[in-house]
Amino acid sequence: MEKEELIKKWLDNDLSPEELKAFKALEDYESLIKLSSFTKEYKAPDFDAEATFNTISHKIGCKKQSSKNWLNPLLKVAAILAICLSTYYYTTTLDTNYRTELAQKTNVELPDLSIVNLNALSKITFNKKNWKKNREVLLEGEAFFKVAKGSTFHVKTENGIVSVLGTQFNVKQRLNYFEVICYEGLVEVAYNNLKMKLKPGESFLSLNKKTTKANIITNSEPYWLNNMSAFKSVPLANVLNEFERQYDVIIDASKIDTSKIYTGKFTHNNIEIAIKAITQPLQLNYTKKNNTIILSLD
């Protein structure tokens, strides 16, 4: 049976058990079910088919009463069809979004079974409908990708674009900070007018518009996947921003110089140990007041 005939019989609630099985096997089955749920909740405005018919008949000089027998149901079907088509288009072209809040991480499975690990206060957006033709993810924040082999896979950020075929890599996009680390395979980074390829262990960093490429990565995956933030020669301001994201606190650093360079790590599991890992190497003191941590030199 043709697809259109199955859908028509489904709309009429007239499917046999065999036809129902065939209907459920349709590629658009899930979208049609969503459409059905949506239209059940949708209450169309009152429609007076007879009055509409009389108006049209008067304008075109039609006097034949028999025309009303087929025009009334036709107008109703046309109205329902218009609603269904617009709703179907709307529900099947929507983007899918996943986001994390402060002190939250999550894992996302993409349509091709690629895996994305989202760090705190991050967001990814992609379109399931066009995924086979366009493997593309929009990223805000930080994420680790394990990409299934296939067509070119793109990660787009405000700072630059990362393109791969099948690999493992980490992308971090924050204010004035853009970092890409390749853990497996080959990664291409497009940043402004610059393009470069990263091999396993290599990283690209743009910090306050200064770019560097290094081959210093020895770990097999990002530290944050194991609840640890690690930094190498990074301004303290960036470290404190990450601390706030992981612990959902406010840090008052107005009394210190946040341009100081920090190298080290802090855990995501114990706030006391974490803050000491930052303050002690820099000889800073801290006090806690409600949800605020105040840093000082005294």
LUMMIRO-561609 format. One record per residue (C-alpha): residue number from 1; x, y, z. Coordinates in nm, 4 decimals. Example, Ala and Ser with C-alpha at 12.3 -4.5 7.8 and 13.67 -1.06 7.14 Angstrom:
<atoms>
(1,(1.2300,-0.4500,0.7800)),
(2,(1.3670,-0.1060,0.7140)),
</atoms>
This chain:
<atoms>
(1,(0.0000,0.0000,0.0000)),
(2,(0.1237,0.3486,-0.0854)),
(3,(0.2487,0.5740,0.1953)),
(4,(-0.0166,0.8393,0.1256)),
(5,(-0.2959,0.5802,0.1471)),
(6,(-0.1620,0.4526,0.4816)),
(7,(-0.1542,0.8063,0.6238)),
(8,(-0.5077,0.8736,0.4948)),
(9,(-0.6427,0.5567,0.6562)),
(10,(-0.4559,0.6419,0.9776)),
(11,(-0.6212,0.9858,0.9843)),
(12,(-0.9571,0.8114,0.9362)),
(13,(-0.8715,0.5615,1.2147)),
(14,(-0.9333,0.2821,0.9638)),
(15,(-0.6100,0.0810,0.9671)),
(16,(-0.6153,-0.2980,0.9834)),
(17,(-0.3591,-0.4700,1.2121)),
(18,(-0.1365,-0.5418,0.9106)),
(19,(-0.1690,-0.1844,0.7841)),
(20,(-0.0959,-0.0475,1.1319)),
(21,(0.2278,-0.2476,1.1380)),
(22,(0.3246,-0.1022,0.7990)),
(23,(0.2326,0.2474,0.9170)),
(24,(0.4577,0.2171,1.2241)),
(25,(0.7446,0.1190,0.9949)),
(26,(0.7224,0.4464,0.8030)),
(27,(1.0253,0.6765,0.8324)),
(28,(0.7979,0.9657,0.9368)),
(29,(0.6069,0.7628,1.1976)),
(30,(0.7373,0.9489,1.5053)),
(31,(0.6850,1.2891,1.3431)),
(32,(0.3278,1.1966,1.2473)),
(33,(0.2520,1.0848,1.6024)),
(34,(0.3875,1.4155,1.7360)),
(35,(0.1739,1.5926,1.4779)),
(36,(-0.1322,1.4013,1.5910)),
(37,(-0.0741,1.4976,1.9557)),
(38,(-0.0260,1.8607,1.8586)),
(39,(-0.3398,1.8825,1.6473)),
(40,(-0.5494,1.7187,1.9179)),
(41,(-0.4558,2.0031,2.1502)),
(42,(-0.5122,2.2627,1.8810)),
(43,(-0.8613,2.4135,1.8758)),
(44,(-0.9313,2.5773,1.5442)),
(45,(-1.1560,2.8856,1.5348)),
(46,(-1.5239,2.8279,1.4590)),
(47,(-1.5762,2.7812,1.0868)),
(48,(-1.9182,2.8357,0.9265)),
(49,(-1.8825,2.6425,0.6024)),
(50,(-2.2373,2.7152,0.4906)),
(51,(-2.2024,3.0910,0.5350)),
(52,(-1.8718,3.0840,0.3474)),
(53,(-2.0320,2.8862,0.0702)),
(54,(-2.3226,3.1306,0.0410)),
(55,(-2.0840,3.4251,0.0184)),
(56,(-1.8767,3.2605,-0.2535)),
(57,(-2.1894,3.1531,-0.4419)),
(58,(-2.3243,3.5078,-0.4340)),
(59,(-2.0012,3.6572,-0.5720)),
(60,(-1.9667,3.4162,-0.8622)),
(61,(-2.3365,3.4061,-0.9381)),
(62,(-2.3667,3.0399,-0.8630)),
(63,(-2.7230,2.9329,-0.7874)),
(64,(-2.6882,2.5592,-0.7853)),
(65,(-2.7674,2.4253,-0.4392)),
(66,(-2.6099,2.0899,-0.5290)),
(67,(-2.2626,2.2439,-0.5203)),
(68,(-2.2934,2.2831,-0.1427)),
(69,(-2.2962,1.9074,-0.1006)),
(70,(-1.9317,1.8723,-0.2063)),
(71,(-1.7975,2.2205,-0.1229)),
(72,(-1.8669,2.2083,0.2525)),
(73,(-1.6559,1.9002,0.3300)),
(74,(-1.3920,2.0186,0.0819)),
(75,(-1.3502,2.3462,0.2690)),
(76,(-1.3201,2.1621,0.6003)),
(77,(-1.0601,1.9225,0.4585)),
(78,(-0.8638,2.2133,0.3128)),
(79,(-0.8594,2.3906,0.6507)),
(80,(-0.7453,2.0766,0.8355)),
(81,(-0.4834,2.0031,0.5686)),
(82,(-0.3389,2.3546,0.5973)),
(83,(-0.3078,2.3178,0.9744)),
(84,(-0.1532,1.9712,0.9440)),
(85,(0.1015,2.0740,0.6828)),
(86,(0.2158,2.3811,0.8742)),
(87,(0.2341,2.1859,1.1995)),
(88,(0.4225,1.8980,1.0345)),
(89,(0.6777,2.1374,0.8864)),
(90,(0.7180,2.3150,1.2202)),
(91,(0.7675,2.0001,1.4283)),
(92,(1.0089,1.8291,1.1879)),
(93,(1.2401,2.1259,1.1262)),
(94,(1.2918,2.2271,1.4877)),
(95,(1.6463,2.2208,1.6220)),
(96,(1.7319,1.9984,1.9177)),
(97,(1.8971,2.1717,2.2132)),
(98,(2.0791,2.0392,2.5170)),
(99,(2.2163,2.2653,2.7871)),
(100,(2.3761,2.2352,3.1290)),
(101,(2.3429,2.4694,3.4217)),
(102,(2.5996,2.5745,3.6795)),
(103,(2.7677,2.2785,3.8528)),
(104,(2.6101,2.0360,3.6037)),
(105,(2.7450,1.8029,3.3341)),
(106,(2.5606,1.5751,3.0933)),
(107,(2.6129,1.3283,2.8066)),
(108,(2.4305,1.3560,2.4732)),
(109,(2.3976,1.0912,2.2013)),
(110,(2.3745,1.2325,1.8496)),
(111,(2.1702,1.0678,1.5684)),
(112,(2.4806,0.8856,1.4330)),
(113,(2.5665,0.7558,1.7834)),
(114,(2.8445,1.0109,1.8273)),
(115,(2.8770,1.1088,2.1938)),
(116,(2.9035,1.4603,2.3346)),
(117,(2.9994,1.5289,2.6960)),
(118,(2.8831,1.8767,2.7976)),
(119,(3.0677,2.0630,3.0715)),
(120,(2.8969,2.3045,3.3126)),
(121,(2.7047,2.6012,3.1695)),
(122,(2.7258,2.4820,2.8084)),
(123,(2.4849,2.4258,2.5204)),
(124,(2.4757,2.2323,2.1928)),
(125,(2.2240,2.2646,1.9095)),
(126,(2.1710,2.0348,1.6096)),
(127,(1.9014,1.9332,1.3631)),
(128,(1.7956,1.5678,1.3564)),
(129,(1.6025,1.6073,1.0302)),
(130,(1.9085,1.7075,0.8273)),
(131,(2.1663,1.5088,1.0233)),
(132,(2.2496,1.2543,0.7522)),
(133,(2.3219,1.5338,0.5047)),
(134,(2.4806,1.7756,0.7504)),
(135,(2.6573,1.6574,1.0657)),
(136,(2.6800,1.9945,1.2341)),
(137,(2.6657,2.1019,1.5985)),
(138,(2.6521,2.4553,1.7381)),
(139,(2.8425,2.4838,2.0664)),
(140,(2.8383,2.7407,2.3421)),
(141,(3.0721,2.6546,2.6295)),
(142,(3.2804,2.3366,2.6520)),
(143,(3.2295,1.9833,2.5224)),
(144,(3.4242,1.6644,2.4554)),
(145,(3.3315,1.4830,2.1340)),
(146,(3.3648,1.1171,2.0378)),
(147,(3.2649,1.1297,1.6722)),
(148,(3.1468,0.8251,1.4801)),
(149,(3.3113,0.7779,1.1403)),
(150,(3.1190,0.9147,0.8439)),
(151,(3.0866,1.2404,0.6549)),
(152,(3.2630,1.5528,0.7792)),
(153,(3.1532,1.6554,1.1275)),
(154,(3.1501,2.0287,1.2116)),
(155,(3.1458,2.2026,1.5501)),
(156,(3.0631,2.5696,1.5087)),
(157,(3.1304,2.8275,1.7800)),
(158,(3.1350,3.2050,1.7949)),
(159,(3.5150,3.1918,1.7826)),
(160,(3.5845,2.9319,1.5149)),
(161,(3.4916,2.6054,1.3440)),
(162,(3.6268,2.2576,1.4133)),
(163,(3.5963,1.9944,1.1370)),
(164,(3.6689,1.6203,1.1630)),
(165,(3.5737,1.2836,1.0099)),
(166,(3.5867,1.0524,1.3101)),
(167,(3.7889,1.1340,1.6174)),
(168,(3.7978,1.2477,1.9791)),
(169,(3.8556,1.6098,2.0694)),
(170,(3.7658,1.8812,2.3183)),
(171,(3.6365,2.2293,2.2339)),
(172,(3.6186,2.5103,2.4871)),
(173,(3.4594,2.8401,2.3890)),
(174,(3.4258,3.1061,2.6562)),
(175,(3.4615,3.4841,2.6636)),
(176,(3.7949,3.5723,2.4933)),
(177,(3.8911,3.2036,2.5168)),
(178,(3.8868,2.9403,2.2408)),
(179,(4.0681,2.6104,2.2823)),
(180,(4.0708,2.2889,2.0783)),
(181,(4.2572,1.9748,2.1887)),
(182,(4.2904,1.6664,1.9682)),
(183,(4.3011,1.3313,2.1486)),
(184,(4.2525,1.0961,1.8520)),
(185,(4.2410,1.1248,1.4737)),
(186,(4.2886,1.4549,1.2934)),
(187,(4.1162,1.7877,1.3691)),
(188,(4.0994,2.0949,1.1489)),
(189,(4.0497,2.4314,1.3190)),
(190,(3.9302,2.7403,1.1314)),
(191,(3.9889,3.0574,1.3322)),
(192,(3.9480,3.3964,1.1635)),
(193,(4.1618,3.3631,0.8471)),
(194,(4.3775,3.0911,0.9981)),
(195,(4.3395,2.7178,0.9298)),
(196,(4.5439,2.4458,1.0938)),
(197,(4.5353,2.0713,1.1520)),
(198,(4.5884,1.9143,1.4933)),
(199,(4.7243,1.5656,1.5497)),
(200,(4.6723,1.3643,1.8708)),
(201,(4.8290,1.5482,2.1624)),
(202,(4.8261,1.8867,1.9886)),
(203,(4.6217,2.1849,2.0991)),
(204,(4.5205,2.5243,1.9679)),
(205,(4.4502,2.8144,2.2039)),
(206,(4.3288,3.1671,2.1429)),
(207,(4.3381,3.3673,2.4662)),
(208,(4.2532,3.7362,2.4522)),
(209,(4.3119,3.7185,2.0742)),
(210,(4.6622,3.5741,2.1105)),
(211,(4.6937,3.2321,1.9461)),
(212,(4.9283,2.9444,2.0204)),
(213,(4.9673,2.5877,1.8966)),
(214,(5.1343,2.3353,2.1241)),
(215,(5.2131,1.9656,2.1478)),
(216,(5.1956,1.9163,2.5230)),
(217,(4.8892,1.6996,2.5843)),
(218,(4.9763,1.3689,2.7478)),
(219,(4.6426,1.2676,2.9023)),
(220,(4.3974,1.0577,2.7009)),
(221,(4.0891,1.2707,2.7737)),
(222,(4.0012,1.6082,2.9303)),
(223,(4.0482,1.6338,3.3053)),
(224,(3.6985,1.7725,3.3531)),
(225,(3.5470,1.4362,3.2544)),
(226,(3.6958,1.3102,3.5832)),
(227,(3.5711,1.6115,3.7808)),
(228,(3.8938,1.8073,3.7685)),
(229,(3.9772,2.1426,3.6033)),
(230,(4.3386,2.1827,3.4872)),
(231,(4.5198,2.4950,3.3677)),
(232,(4.8633,2.5727,3.2290)),
(233,(4.9817,2.9357,3.2263)),
(234,(4.6301,3.0817,3.2269)),
(235,(4.5264,3.4176,3.3802)),
(236,(4.3672,3.3771,3.7220)),
(237,(4.0484,3.5433,3.5963)),
(238,(3.9793,3.2463,3.3664)),
(239,(4.0434,3.0012,3.6509)),
(240,(3.8008,3.1817,3.8826)),
(241,(3.5335,3.1908,3.6119)),
(242,(3.5590,2.8138,3.5743)),
(243,(3.5430,2.7718,3.9520)),
(244,(3.2167,2.9678,3.9592)),
(245,(3.0707,2.7474,3.6846)),
(246,(3.1626,2.4243,3.8618)),
(247,(3.0470,2.5242,4.2128)),
(248,(2.7649,2.7724,4.1410)),
(249,(2.9193,3.0376,4.3672)),
(250,(3.0265,3.4002,4.3296)),
(251,(3.3928,3.4923,4.3708)),
(252,(3.4772,3.8478,4.4748)),
(253,(3.8271,3.9113,4.3391)),
(254,(3.8102,4.2900,4.3461)),
(255,(4.0993,4.3140,4.5959)),
(256,(4.3502,4.1079,4.3976)),
(257,(4.5195,4.1094,4.0585)),
(258,(4.3361,3.8538,3.8422)),
(259,(4.5844,3.8877,3.5571)),
(260,(4.8307,3.6724,3.7528)),
(261,(4.9237,3.3529,3.5708)),
(262,(4.8080,3.0249,3.7260)),
(263,(4.9162,2.6683,3.6571)),
(264,(4.7447,2.3913,3.8494)),
(265,(4.4251,2.1935,3.9043)),
(266,(4.1186,2.1983,4.1260)),
(267,(3.8646,1.9262,4.2021)),
(268,(3.4907,1.9546,4.1362)),
(269,(3.3994,1.7381,4.4369)),
(270,(3.5178,1.9394,4.7372)),
(271,(3.4927,2.3179,4.7430)),
(272,(3.7313,2.3621,5.0371)),
(273,(4.0086,2.1598,4.8749)),
(274,(3.9400,2.3282,4.5420)),
(275,(3.9670,2.6873,4.6649)),
(276,(4.2877,2.6069,4.8549)),
(277,(4.4369,2.4589,4.5376)),
(278,(4.3991,2.8029,4.3815)),
(279,(4.4744,3.0382,4.6707)),
(280,(4.7722,2.8676,4.8346)),
(281,(5.0083,2.8644,4.5311)),
(282,(4.9331,3.2360,4.4771)),
(283,(4.9558,3.3192,4.8502)),
(284,(4.5989,3.4429,4.8667)),
(285,(4.3522,3.4343,5.1534)),
(286,(3.9818,3.3744,5.1300)),
(287,(3.6690,3.4126,5.3394)),
(288,(3.3198,3.2765,5.2713)),
(289,(3.0008,3.4744,5.3132)),
(290,(2.6811,3.2957,5.2136)),
(291,(2.7288,3.2051,4.8466)),
(292,(3.0257,3.4368,4.7943)),
(293,(3.3969,3.3656,4.8299)),
(294,(3.6051,3.6791,4.8921)),
(295,(3.9728,3.6711,4.7918)),
(296,(4.2346,3.8982,4.9480)),
(297,(4.6082,3.9391,5.0032)),
(298,(4.5819,3.9887,5.3809)),
</atoms>
